[in-house]
Amino acid sequence: MDAVLQIAIPGFQPVSEGKVRQLFDDGENLVVVTTDRISAFDCVLPTPIPGKGIVLNQLSAFWFQKFSQIPNHLISFDPEDFPEPFRTYAGELRGRSMLVRRAKPLPIECVVRGYLAGSGWKEYQQSRTLCGIEQPAGLNQASRLPEPVFTPTTKALGGHDLPLTWEEVVDLLGSSLARRVRTLSLALYSEGARIAAEKGIIIADTKFEFGLANGDLLLIDECLTPDSSRFWPADQWRPAANPPSFDKQYVRDYLEASGWNKQPPAPTLPPDVVAQTASRYLEAHKRLTGFDLG
């Protein structure tokens, strides 16, 4: 499978282009294209992961349909339903694109943690807290938390997202909207974690994004993918150990060991790291949806 770094639609320039996604405006809604680019430590790597964008797009569509009781921005993930000229390029767009409602994103990332890992583990070691919320003593790396914790962050355009206190979230969103997104985030995580557990996957943590469209609160962007979540194989999870993962942690681990200073330009990835990472993304999709994209 050839890697896709971007999609060109003659006559249309992306209105926004992130580390992984391109957004095209059709005049009424948005067409979101998910490329095979991969980022780590806030840098887009020069080496893409073939098929990664299809996994992210298809998994998001899977979860948006699972969570249909919660309004989301998905209109269709079939390019034949898209307006022209996008429908003309259905071959290039199929599998890695969505037609979505336009929404104004909220200025926070809604992170939920069910296990101690990453920056959450670092904070716990320093202060025995998560997002300032005190946690029981004696937890280890990869320990399951007594209950999922809402740990929101800023949404940085460049650089690192920063933790937000609950009071800061209320200041940004207002108390009513802040409570709604916290409640929805915890409910989505809990239901997603339950479904994933039945497929042998632990969702250690994840992030959700929400937006407003004509007063409606919508779940937007991606949902419970290997880019936005930390997926662990349940049969290999052990407290006090760093489990293997079905996400880009494999790339992060390689980069950490490479001696790279985490400043641009990022190094290229060797073929074996690309292949191993691609296989992890594909395995996550297969386990969760039951469909093999490989």
C-alpha positions as CSV (number, residue, x, y, z in Angstrom):
1,M,0.0,0.0,0.0
2,D,1.4,3.4,-1.0
3,A,1.5,6.1,1.6
4,V,-0.7,9.2,1.1
5,L,0.9,12.5,2.3
6,Q,-1.9,14.7,1.0
7,I,-4.9,14.7,-1.4
8,A,-5.1,17.4,-4.1
9,I,-8.6,18.5,-5.2
10,P,-8.3,20.8,-8.3
11,G,-9.9,24.1,-7.6
12,F,-10.0,23.6,-3.8
13,Q,-7.3,24.4,-1.4
14,P,-7.5,23.0,2.2
15,V,-9.0,25.6,4.5
16,S,-6.9,24.0,7.3
17,E,-4.1,21.5,7.3
18,G,-3.0,19.9,10.6
19,K,-0.3,17.4,11.3
20,V,-2.4,14.5,9.9
21,R,-5.6,16.0,8.4
22,Q,-6.7,18.2,5.6
23,L,-10.0,20.1,5.8
24,F,-11.8,21.2,2.6
25,D,-14.8,23.6,2.6
26,D,-17.5,22.7,0.1
27,G,-19.5,25.9,0.9
28,E,-21.8,24.2,3.4
29,N,-20.0,21.4,5.2
30,L,-16.4,20.2,5.5
31,V,-14.6,17.3,3.9
32,V,-12.0,15.9,6.2
33,V,-9.1,13.8,4.7
34,T,-6.9,11.8,6.9
35,T,-3.4,11.3,5.5
36,D,-0.7,8.7,6.4
37,R,1.5,11.3,8.1
38,I,2.6,10.6,11.6
39,S,3.7,13.1,14.3
40,A,5.6,12.6,17.6
41,F,6.8,15.1,20.2
42,D,4.9,17.8,18.2
43,C,6.9,17.2,15.0
44,V,5.6,15.7,11.8
45,L,8.0,12.9,10.8
46,P,9.3,12.8,7.3
47,T,8.4,9.1,7.0
48,P,4.6,8.3,6.7
49,I,2.9,5.0,7.9
50,P,1.1,3.5,4.9
51,G,-2.6,2.9,5.6
52,K,-2.6,4.8,8.9
53,G,-5.0,7.4,7.7
54,I,-7.5,4.7,6.6
55,V,-7.3,3.1,10.0
56,L,-7.9,6.4,11.8
57,N,-10.8,7.4,9.5
58,Q,-12.5,4.0,9.6
59,L,-12.1,3.6,13.4
60,S,-13.6,7.1,14.0
61,A,-16.5,6.2,11.7
62,F,-17.0,3.0,13.7
63,W,-17.1,4.8,17.0
64,F,-19.3,7.7,15.7
65,Q,-21.9,5.1,14.7
66,K,-21.5,3.2,18.0
67,F,-22.1,6.5,19.9
68,S,-25.0,7.7,17.7
69,Q,-27.0,8.7,20.7
70,I,-24.5,11.5,21.3
71,P,-24.6,14.1,18.4
72,N,-21.5,14.1,16.3
73,H,-20.3,15.9,13.1
74,L,-20.4,12.9,10.8
75,I,-22.7,13.1,7.8
76,S,-21.2,10.4,5.6
77,F,-17.9,8.5,5.1
78,D,-18.9,7.3,1.6
79,P,-17.3,9.7,-1.0
80,E,-20.2,8.8,-3.4
81,D,-22.4,10.9,-1.0
82,F,-20.0,13.9,-1.1
83,P,-20.8,16.9,-3.3
84,E,-18.9,17.6,-6.5
85,P,-16.0,17.9,-7.2
86,F,-15.1,15.6,-4.3
87,R,-17.3,12.8,-5.6
88,T,-15.2,12.8,-8.8
89,Y,-12.2,11.8,-6.7
90,A,-14.0,9.1,-4.8
91,G,-11.2,6.6,-5.6
92,E,-8.6,8.7,-3.9
93,L,-10.8,9.7,-1.0
94,R,-12.4,6.3,-0.2
95,G,-11.6,5.0,3.2
96,R,-9.8,8.0,4.4
97,S,-12.4,10.9,4.3
98,M,-15.6,12.1,5.9
99,L,-18.2,14.7,5.1
100,V,-18.9,16.4,8.3
101,R,-20.9,19.3,9.8
102,R,-19.1,22.5,10.2
103,A,-18.6,23.3,13.9
104,K,-16.6,25.8,16.0
105,P,-14.2,23.7,18.1
106,L,-14.1,24.2,21.8
107,P,-10.7,25.6,23.0
108,I,-9.9,22.5,25.1
109,E,-8.8,18.9,24.6
110,C,-11.1,16.6,26.7
111,V,-8.6,14.0,28.0
112,V,-9.8,11.1,30.1
113,R,-7.5,8.7,31.9
114,G,-8.4,5.3,33.2
115,Y,-4.8,4.1,33.8
116,L,-1.6,5.7,34.9
117,A,0.7,6.3,31.9
118,G,2.6,9.0,30.1
119,S,2.3,12.5,31.6
120,G,-0.3,11.3,34.1
121,W,2.2,8.8,35.6
122,K,4.8,11.6,35.8
123,E,2.4,13.9,37.6
124,Y,1.4,11.1,40.0
125,Q,5.0,10.4,40.9
126,Q,5.6,14.1,41.7
127,S,2.5,14.9,43.6
128,R,0.2,11.8,43.8
129,T,-2.4,13.8,41.8
130,L,-3.9,13.7,38.3
131,C,-4.8,17.2,37.0
132,G,-4.6,18.3,40.6
133,I,-7.0,15.6,41.8
134,E,-5.5,13.5,44.6
135,Q,-5.1,9.8,43.9
136,P,-4.6,6.8,46.3
137,A,-1.1,6.0,47.4
138,G,0.8,3.0,46.1
139,L,-0.2,3.1,42.4
140,N,2.4,2.1,39.8
141,Q,3.0,2.8,36.2
142,A,0.1,1.3,34.2
143,S,-2.1,0.9,37.3
144,R,-5.8,1.1,36.8
145,L,-7.3,4.1,38.5
146,P,-10.1,3.7,41.0
147,E,-12.3,5.6,38.5
148,P,-11.6,7.4,35.2
149,V,-10.4,11.0,35.6
150,F,-11.1,14.0,33.4
151,T,-7.8,15.7,32.8
152,P,-8.4,18.5,30.2
153,T,-5.7,20.4,28.4
154,T,-5.2,23.4,26.3
155,K,-5.4,23.1,22.5
156,A,-2.0,24.4,21.4
157,L,-1.6,25.5,17.8
158,G,2.1,24.9,18.3
159,G,4.1,23.2,21.0
160,H,2.7,21.2,23.9
161,D,-0.8,21.1,25.2
162,L,-0.8,22.2,28.9
163,P,-3.0,20.8,31.7
164,L,-6.0,22.8,32.7
165,T,-7.6,22.9,36.2
166,W,-11.3,22.5,36.4
167,E,-11.6,26.2,37.4
168,E,-9.8,27.2,34.2
169,V,-12.1,25.0,32.1
170,V,-15.1,26.7,33.7
171,D,-13.6,30.1,32.9
172,L,-13.1,29.1,29.3
173,L,-16.5,27.4,28.7
174,G,-18.8,28.5,31.4
175,S,-20.0,26.2,34.1
176,S,-22.9,24.6,32.2
177,L,-20.9,23.7,29.1
178,A,-17.9,22.6,31.1
179,R,-20.0,20.1,33.1
180,R,-21.6,18.8,29.8
181,V,-18.3,18.1,28.1
182,R,-16.9,16.5,31.3
183,T,-19.9,14.3,31.7
184,L,-19.9,13.3,28.0
185,S,-16.2,12.6,27.9
186,L,-16.4,10.3,30.9
187,A,-19.4,8.5,29.5
188,L,-17.8,8.1,26.1
189,Y,-14.6,6.8,27.7
190,S,-16.4,4.3,29.9
191,E,-18.6,2.9,27.1
192,G,-15.6,2.8,24.7
193,A,-13.5,1.0,27.3
194,R,-16.2,-1.5,27.9
195,I,-16.6,-2.3,24.2
196,A,-12.8,-2.5,23.7
197,A,-12.4,-4.8,26.7
198,E,-14.7,-7.3,25.1
199,K,-12.2,-7.3,22.1
200,G,-9.1,-7.7,24.3
201,I,-8.0,-4.1,24.3
202,I,-7.5,-1.7,27.2
203,I,-8.0,1.9,26.5
204,A,-5.6,3.5,29.0
205,D,-6.5,7.0,28.1
206,T,-7.9,9.1,25.2
207,K,-8.9,12.5,24.2
208,F,-12.1,13.8,22.7
209,E,-12.9,17.1,21.0
210,F,-16.2,18.9,20.9
211,G,-17.6,21.8,18.8
212,L,-20.7,23.9,18.6
213,A,-22.8,24.1,15.5
214,N,-25.9,26.3,15.6
215,G,-26.1,25.9,19.3
216,D,-25.7,22.1,19.2
217,L,-22.8,20.4,21.0
218,L,-21.1,17.9,18.7
219,L,-18.4,15.3,19.1
220,I,-15.9,16.2,16.4
221,D,-12.5,15.4,14.9
222,E,-11.5,11.7,15.6
223,C,-12.7,9.3,18.2
224,L,-10.9,6.5,20.1
225,T,-8.2,6.0,17.5
226,P,-4.6,4.9,18.0
227,D,-3.6,8.5,17.4
228,S,-5.9,9.9,20.1
229,S,-5.7,7.0,22.6
230,R,-3.4,4.7,24.3
231,F,-4.4,1.1,23.4
232,W,-2.9,-1.9,25.3
233,P,-3.4,-5.6,24.7
234,A,-5.3,-6.8,27.8
235,D,-3.5,-10.1,27.9
236,Q,-0.1,-8.4,28.2
237,W,-1.0,-5.7,30.7
238,R,0.7,-5.9,34.1
239,P,0.8,-3.1,36.7
240,A,4.3,-1.6,37.3
241,A,5.3,-2.4,33.7
242,N,5.0,-0.5,30.5
243,P,2.7,-2.6,28.3
244,P,3.2,-2.9,24.5
245,S,0.7,-0.8,22.6
246,F,-1.4,-0.6,19.4
247,D,-0.7,3.0,18.9
248,K,2.3,5.3,18.0
249,Q,4.1,4.6,21.2
250,Y,6.3,2.2,19.2
251,V,7.5,5.2,17.2
252,R,7.9,7.3,20.3
253,D,10.0,4.6,21.9
254,Y,12.2,4.3,18.8
255,L,12.7,8.1,18.7
256,E,13.5,8.3,22.5
257,A,16.2,5.6,22.0
258,S,17.6,7.3,18.9
259,G,19.1,10.2,20.7
260,W,17.0,12.7,18.7
261,N,16.7,16.0,20.7
262,K,13.0,16.3,19.8
263,Q,13.6,19.5,17.8
264,P,12.9,19.8,14.0
265,P,13.8,18.3,11.7
266,A,12.7,14.9,12.9
267,P,14.7,11.9,11.8
268,T,13.4,9.4,9.2
269,L,12.0,6.1,10.4
270,P,13.7,2.8,9.3
271,P,11.6,0.3,7.3
272,D,11.2,-2.1,10.3
273,V,9.7,0.6,12.5
274,V,7.3,1.7,9.8
275,A,6.2,-1.9,9.2
276,Q,5.8,-2.6,13.0
277,T,3.8,0.6,13.5
278,A,1.6,-0.1,10.5
279,S,0.8,-3.6,11.8
280,R,-0.1,-2.2,15.2
281,Y,-2.6,0.2,13.7
282,L,-4.1,-2.5,11.5
283,E,-4.4,-4.9,14.5
284,A,-6.2,-2.3,16.6
285,H,-8.7,-1.8,13.8
286,K,-9.2,-5.5,13.2
287,R,-9.7,-6.3,16.9
288,L,-12.1,-3.4,17.5
289,T,-14.2,-3.7,14.4
290,G,-13.8,-7.3,13.3
291,F,-12.7,-6.2,9.8
292,D,-9.2,-6.7,8.4
293,L,-7.9,-3.8,6.4
294,G,-4.5,-5.5,5.8
